[in-house]
């Protein structure tokens, strides 16, 4: 699960729209949208605001994200090595 998927899931679990969440943590609705689409990663201050809003820890919000990113990098590296071997 990506960070954006986690943010979207937590927001919906609390019954908040992107607009409502943006007001709660003092960012634009567009910022929420970009985070949820994984186009941009929230900075540390906004990650902490999200944690406060959702009542969770930073580890709960980002814990599996690092594992997912590492797995994706490993898969990309394997694909690149395979492509180079075929060249």
Secondary structure, DSSP 8 states (H G I E B T S, - for coil): --HHHHHHHHHHHTT--HHHHHHHHT--HHHHHHHHTTSS---HHHHHHHHHHHT--HHHHHHHHHHHHHHHHHHHHHHHHHHHHH-
